[in-house]
């Protein structure tokens, strides 16, 4: 009997109660997991191994490396600046897959190693961050080409033999009069070959990487152009910048603020301005208070009783007595000709009150300005005396 009673009156939550309380959290976790799986599935066919000559994915470049190998060109992948610099030689083509990922220090070091090496340097889709150092005199146009497949329209033998190719991407302009400008789009080329000032070396700037992708190599003249540009030397060094390269963390003499992009500084300033405006908006009200109609009307007697219970619960007889005396003085002052501003000044209130009642000034002072009562009975007596005093003044 006792065991049955304990079981029926147990406070432990049931399985149904636990499920009711936690089903919202469980549902949120399930939605997050489903979203993660969906994103992973969508991105599973994305650009893995992009421009990597070891990758057989659609956006890899293994097919290009295999074709170059059949023609006797060796391909070596490097991921650090030191390896790329040491590989710069007259019989070597150095391909930089992502030049914009290089720091200023890395770009300067790479340029110093290649400008007099006598070899070929190929920059894949470089933009303003790297052109000034790796290809001096070349600037990128802000508007890219809207067409992917373009015609050579130049005298560069490799371009003339390849014909149309998918070079449409970033468009360039150069101040070098000896440069070959090919595959123009709206008057600006998407492929440049800038010969070195000394020796047989040159720099090739390619506006788009499409001709190197596995899934685009068999389109147009992409394969021909890629093999001729990358296979002009015996060795091909494929430089894939990596975050593990220690040279990328060499900031030189720059401070922490110098390394922050300008956008972060402007963004932080805007956040501070927005926070200041929000603080100003919430700190003060502009204009008068708007009265709000209460949903219910509360009688004054209920408010008095509620406050009295709070005073009693806190044993605050002193505050209760002060409130009673202050309210009484405020009501008595206009009855005896004392201004409201002097209602709580004994030297102004008591003489006028004594003249009105012909009473004892000392007794009135003890009643209206005396010490707090010592117990509840004294508080009740004080309230009765104040009430009687007010009635007497009103009758006089």
PLY file of the C-alpha trace (Angstrom):
ply
format ascii 1.0
element vertex 396
property float x
property float y
property float z
element edge 395
property int vertex1
property int vertex2
end_header
0.00 0.00 0.00
2.80 2.38 0.96
4.79 1.56 -2.21
1.75 2.18 -4.40
1.11 5.51 -2.68
4.70 6.62 -3.17
4.58 5.68 -6.84
1.38 7.58 -7.50
2.60 10.73 -5.73
6.15 10.77 -7.16
7.41 14.19 -8.28
9.72 12.74 -10.95
8.74 13.85 -14.48
7.23 11.25 -16.74
8.56 10.43 -20.21
5.70 12.42 -21.74
6.57 15.48 -19.65
10.25 15.21 -20.54
9.38 15.01 -24.24
7.03 18.00 -23.97
9.74 20.10 -22.35
12.58 19.11 -24.68
10.87 18.65 -28.03
11.60 22.24 -29.07
15.34 21.79 -28.46
15.34 18.40 -30.19
13.52 19.86 -33.20
16.05 22.72 -33.44
18.98 20.27 -33.30
17.40 18.11 -36.01
16.89 21.15 -38.26
20.52 22.23 -37.76
21.80 18.73 -38.56
19.60 18.52 -41.66
20.84 21.92 -42.83
24.47 20.88 -42.24
23.98 17.65 -44.21
22.26 19.55 -47.04
25.06 22.13 -47.23
27.69 19.39 -47.17
25.88 17.55 -49.96
25.61 20.70 -52.06
29.25 21.58 -51.54
30.48 18.03 -52.07
30.76 18.69 -55.78
32.26 22.14 -55.38
35.74 23.32 -56.29
37.87 20.85 -54.34
41.53 20.98 -55.31
40.99 24.09 -57.41
43.89 24.59 -59.82
45.77 21.73 -58.19
47.68 19.66 -60.79
47.21 16.59 -58.56
43.40 16.90 -58.47
41.10 15.06 -60.89
38.06 17.07 -59.77
36.30 19.25 -62.38
38.13 22.36 -61.18
41.48 20.63 -60.71
44.31 20.68 -63.26
45.54 17.10 -63.34
44.71 16.71 -67.04
46.96 19.65 -67.89
49.84 18.17 -65.87
49.38 14.76 -67.55
49.47 16.27 -71.04
52.55 18.28 -70.15
54.21 15.13 -68.85
53.56 13.39 -72.17
55.44 16.25 -73.83
58.44 15.87 -71.53
57.64 18.74 -69.13
58.01 17.84 -65.46
55.52 19.34 -63.02
56.35 19.97 -59.37
53.97 21.42 -56.79
55.34 23.80 -54.15
53.44 25.48 -51.33
56.02 27.81 -49.73
57.70 30.97 -50.87
61.20 29.58 -50.29
60.51 26.64 -52.60
59.08 28.92 -55.28
62.05 31.30 -55.11
64.63 28.55 -55.24
62.90 27.01 -58.27
63.10 30.21 -60.36
65.47 29.41 -63.22
65.95 29.97 -66.94
64.56 26.53 -67.86
61.61 26.75 -65.45
58.07 28.06 -65.75
56.74 29.27 -62.41
52.93 29.28 -62.25
51.39 31.21 -59.34
47.87 29.84 -58.88
46.55 32.52 -56.50
48.81 35.59 -56.51
46.32 37.75 -54.60
46.67 35.46 -51.57
50.32 36.40 -51.17
51.26 39.07 -48.66
53.19 42.17 -49.69
56.35 40.61 -48.25
55.83 37.40 -50.22
55.10 39.28 -53.45
58.26 41.36 -53.11
60.37 38.26 -52.45
58.88 36.38 -55.37
59.38 39.30 -57.75
63.01 39.68 -56.69
63.65 36.02 -57.51
61.91 35.93 -60.91
62.60 39.26 -62.63
66.16 38.30 -63.63
65.87 34.51 -63.62
65.35 34.22 -67.37
62.36 31.92 -66.87
58.66 32.43 -67.37
56.26 33.51 -64.61
52.53 32.90 -65.13
50.07 34.77 -62.90
46.56 33.31 -62.81
43.81 35.98 -62.56
45.82 38.53 -60.54
44.00 41.66 -59.42
45.05 44.98 -57.94
46.47 43.57 -54.66
49.30 41.77 -56.49
49.71 43.38 -59.92
51.67 46.40 -58.71
54.45 44.15 -57.37
54.39 41.00 -59.50
53.62 42.74 -62.82
54.71 46.39 -62.65
53.00 48.60 -65.21
49.91 46.37 -65.44
46.57 47.48 -64.02
43.28 45.59 -63.72
40.06 47.09 -65.02
37.20 47.16 -62.47
34.76 45.72 -65.04
35.36 42.09 -65.96
34.64 40.51 -69.32
31.05 39.36 -69.84
32.17 36.82 -72.44
34.19 33.74 -71.59
35.30 32.66 -75.06
37.40 35.25 -76.87
39.50 35.45 -80.05
43.29 36.03 -79.93
43.50 39.23 -82.03
47.26 39.42 -81.47
50.57 38.25 -82.96
51.60 36.00 -80.08
52.38 32.63 -81.76
50.88 30.55 -78.92
47.60 32.50 -79.10
47.41 32.40 -82.91
47.91 28.61 -82.96
45.36 28.03 -80.16
42.64 30.26 -81.61
39.60 31.06 -79.50
39.94 30.17 -75.81
38.15 30.70 -72.50
40.26 33.56 -71.20
37.39 35.96 -70.46
37.70 37.24 -66.91
39.72 40.14 -65.54
40.72 42.69 -68.18
44.06 44.46 -68.08
45.95 47.43 -69.46
49.73 47.91 -69.60
52.16 50.74 -70.17
54.83 48.40 -71.60
55.10 49.05 -75.37
56.70 45.64 -75.99
53.94 43.62 -74.35
51.76 41.18 -76.29
48.09 42.01 -75.67
45.74 39.15 -76.58
42.14 38.02 -76.29
40.62 41.49 -75.94
37.17 42.10 -74.52
35.69 45.52 -75.32
39.14 46.83 -76.19
41.04 45.53 -73.14
43.09 42.29 -73.24
42.57 39.33 -70.92
46.03 37.87 -71.61
49.32 39.75 -71.49
52.89 38.66 -72.09
55.40 41.14 -70.75
59.02 40.44 -71.73
61.72 40.95 -69.12
63.93 44.02 -69.39
66.98 41.75 -69.62
67.35 38.14 -70.76
64.77 35.81 -72.26
62.38 35.73 -69.35
58.81 36.99 -69.42
55.68 37.32 -67.33
52.28 36.07 -68.53
49.16 37.55 -66.96
46.05 35.43 -67.54
42.65 36.92 -66.70
40.83 33.61 -65.99
41.92 30.09 -64.94
39.35 28.29 -67.12
41.84 26.97 -69.68
43.55 24.94 -66.89
40.43 23.27 -65.46
39.87 19.57 -66.13
36.29 20.16 -67.25
37.25 22.99 -69.65
40.46 21.66 -71.16
38.75 20.07 -74.16
36.75 23.21 -74.99
37.76 25.68 -77.74
41.55 26.04 -77.95
42.05 25.80 -74.18
44.33 22.76 -74.24
46.56 24.19 -76.97
46.93 27.55 -75.23
47.57 25.96 -71.83
50.20 23.54 -73.13
52.04 26.25 -75.05
52.06 28.74 -72.16
53.04 26.18 -69.51
55.28 24.01 -71.67
57.72 26.61 -73.02
60.37 25.41 -70.52
61.55 21.98 -69.47
60.31 22.28 -65.89
57.02 23.58 -64.52
56.80 24.63 -60.87
53.19 24.99 -59.73
53.02 27.36 -56.75
49.92 26.90 -54.56
50.14 29.45 -51.70
49.46 27.83 -48.34
48.49 29.17 -44.93
51.11 26.89 -43.41
53.86 28.92 -45.09
55.72 30.73 -42.31
56.62 33.58 -44.68
52.93 34.56 -44.75
53.10 35.54 -41.06
56.12 37.80 -41.48
54.65 41.29 -41.05
57.98 43.07 -41.19
57.78 46.43 -39.42
54.01 46.68 -39.63
51.98 47.06 -36.48
48.78 45.23 -35.67
46.67 48.17 -36.88
48.58 48.22 -40.17
47.66 44.58 -40.76
43.94 45.21 -40.26
42.03 45.84 -43.50
40.69 49.36 -43.85
37.16 47.98 -43.99
37.46 46.64 -40.44
38.50 50.03 -39.09
35.61 51.80 -40.84
33.22 49.09 -39.69
34.35 49.43 -36.06
33.93 53.22 -36.26
30.41 52.81 -37.61
29.57 50.40 -34.78
30.74 52.93 -32.19
28.68 55.67 -33.84
25.62 53.42 -33.94
26.11 52.48 -30.27
26.39 56.17 -29.33
23.21 57.05 -31.21
21.37 54.11 -29.62
22.52 55.20 -26.15
21.41 58.78 -26.84
18.05 57.53 -28.09
17.44 55.34 -25.04
18.97 57.70 -22.44
16.27 60.39 -22.41
12.79 61.00 -23.69
12.29 63.79 -26.19
8.92 65.41 -25.40
6.32 65.05 -22.67
5.29 61.75 -21.18
2.31 60.11 -22.84
-0.41 59.18 -20.36
-1.56 55.60 -20.57
-5.03 54.46 -19.59
-4.85 51.69 -17.01
-6.64 48.48 -17.90
-8.43 48.49 -14.50
-9.28 51.19 -11.97
-7.74 50.60 -8.53
-9.52 52.18 -5.58
-7.50 54.48 -3.36
-8.40 52.44 -0.28
-6.85 49.33 -1.84
-3.66 51.21 -2.61
-3.48 52.49 0.97
-4.08 49.02 2.37
-1.47 47.49 0.09
1.15 50.03 1.11
0.23 49.60 4.76
0.77 45.83 4.48
4.18 46.42 2.93
5.15 48.78 5.73
3.97 46.28 8.34
5.78 43.40 6.66
9.00 45.43 6.66
8.37 46.64 10.24
8.78 50.18 8.91
6.84 52.15 11.54
9.16 55.12 11.09
8.37 55.43 7.38
4.66 54.91 7.98
4.64 57.64 10.66
6.63 59.99 8.41
4.13 59.44 5.57
1.15 60.09 7.86
2.66 63.27 9.36
3.79 64.62 5.96
0.37 64.08 4.40
-1.36 65.71 7.39
0.93 68.77 7.27
0.33 69.10 3.54
-3.46 69.12 4.04
-3.39 71.42 7.09
-1.19 74.14 5.55
-3.79 75.67 3.14
-6.46 75.47 5.84
-4.51 77.75 8.20
-3.06 80.11 5.60
0.43 78.63 5.26
1.93 78.24 1.78
2.55 74.68 0.59
6.30 75.41 0.38
6.33 76.11 4.18
4.04 73.23 5.15
6.93 71.16 6.55
8.69 74.00 8.38
7.84 73.94 12.13
8.55 77.65 12.57
5.88 78.52 9.99
3.29 75.80 10.52
3.11 75.50 14.33
2.48 79.19 15.19
-0.34 79.44 12.67
-1.82 76.17 13.91
-1.60 77.23 17.60
-3.30 80.55 16.80
-6.08 78.70 15.03
-6.73 76.17 17.82
-5.45 78.01 20.89
-3.56 74.80 21.66
-0.25 73.83 23.24
2.61 74.39 20.80
4.74 71.67 22.39
2.02 69.05 22.02
1.46 70.03 18.38
5.20 69.81 17.70
5.40 66.32 19.20
2.36 65.27 17.17
3.42 66.65 13.78
7.25 66.53 14.04
7.94 64.10 16.87
9.95 60.84 16.94
8.66 57.64 15.30
6.34 55.44 17.38
7.89 52.57 19.29
5.25 49.93 18.50
2.15 49.28 16.42
-0.18 50.53 19.15
1.64 53.86 19.25
1.42 54.08 15.45
-2.32 53.52 15.53
-2.67 56.13 18.28
-0.63 58.59 16.19
-2.89 58.04 13.18
-6.00 58.64 15.32
-4.56 61.85 16.82
-3.60 63.19 13.39
-7.06 62.45 12.08
-8.64 64.16 15.06
-6.38 67.22 14.63
-7.36 67.57 10.98
-11.09 67.33 11.79
-10.72 69.94 14.51
-8.99 72.37 12.17
-11.64 71.90 9.53
-14.42 72.60 12.09
-12.74 75.69 13.55
0 1
1 2
2 3
3 4
4 5
5 6
6 7
7 8
8 9
9 10
10 11
11 12
12 13
13 14
14 15
15 16
16 17
17 18
18 19
19 20
20 21
21 22
22 23
23 24
24 25
25 26
26 27
27 28
28 29
29 30
30 31
31 32
32 33
33 34
34 35
35 36
36 37
37 38
38 39
39 40
40 41
41 42
42 43
43 44
44 45
45 46
46 47
47 48
48 49
49 50
50 51
51 52
52 53
53 54
54 55
55 56
56 57
57 58
58 59
59 60
60 61
61 62
62 63
63 64
64 65
65 66
66 67
67 68
68 69
69 70
70 71
71 72
72 73
73 74
74 75
75 76
76 77
77 78
78 79
79 80
80 81
81 82
82 83
83 84
84 85
85 86
86 87
87 88
88 89
89 90
90 91
91 92
92 93
93 94
94 95
95 96
96 97
97 98
98 99
99 100
100 101
101 102
102 103
103 104
104 105
105 106
106 107
107 108
108 109
109 110
110 111
111 112
112 113
113 114
114 115
115 116
116 117
117 118
118 119
119 120
120 121
121 122
122 123
123 124
124 125
125 126
126 127
127 128
128 129
129 130
130 131
131 132
132 133
133 134
134 135
135 136
136 137
137 138
138 139
139 140
140 141
141 142
142 143
143 144
144 145
145 146
146 147
147 148
148 149
149 150
150 151
151 152
152 153
153 154
154 155
155 156
156 157
157 158
158 159
159 160
160 161
161 162
162 163
163 164
164 165
165 166
166 167
167 168
168 169
169 170
170 171
171 172
172 173
173 174
174 175
175 176
176 177
177 178
178 179
179 180
180 181
181 182
182 183
183 184
184 185
185 186
186 187
187 188
188 189
189 190
190 191
191 192
192 193
193 194
194 195
195 196
196 197
197 198
198 199
199 200
200 201
201 202
202 203
203 204
204 205
205 206
206 207
207 208
208 209
209 210
210 211
211 212
212 213
213 214
214 215
215 216
216 217
217 218
218 219
219 220
220 221
221 222
222 223
223 224
224 225
225 226
226 227
227 228
228 229
229 230
230 231
231 232
232 233
233 234
234 235
235 236
236 237
237 238
238 239
239 240
240 241
241 242
242 243
243 244
244 245
245 246
246 247
247 248
248 249
249 250
250 251
251 252
252 253
253 254
254 255
255 256
256 257
257 258
258 259
259 260
260 261
261 262
262 263
263 264
264 265
265 266
266 267
267 268
268 269
269 270
270 271
271 272
272 273
273 274
274 275
275 276
276 277
277 278
278 279
279 280
280 281
281 282
282 283
283 284
284 285
285 286
286 287
287 288
288 289
289 290
290 291
291 292
292 293
293 294
294 295
295 296
296 297
297 298
298 299
299 300
300 301
301 302
302 303
303 304
304 305
305 306
306 307
307 308
308 309
309 310
310 311
311 312
312 313
313 314
314 315
315 316
316 317
317 318
318 319
319 320
320 321
321 322
322 323
323 324
324 325
325 326
326 327
327 328
328 329
329 330
330 331
331 332
332 333
333 334
334 335
335 336
336 337
337 338
338 339
339 340
340 341
341 342
342 343
343 344
344 345
345 346
346 347
347 348
348 349
349 350
350 351
351 352
352 353
353 354
354 355
355 356
356 357
357 358
358 359
359 360
360 361
361 362
362 363
363 364
364 365
365 366
366 367
367 368
368 369
369 370
370 371
371 372
372 373
373 374
374 375
375 376
376 377
377 378
378 379
379 380
380 381
381 382
382 383
383 384
384 385
385 386
386 387
387 388
388 389
389 390
390 391
391 392
392 393
393 394
394 395
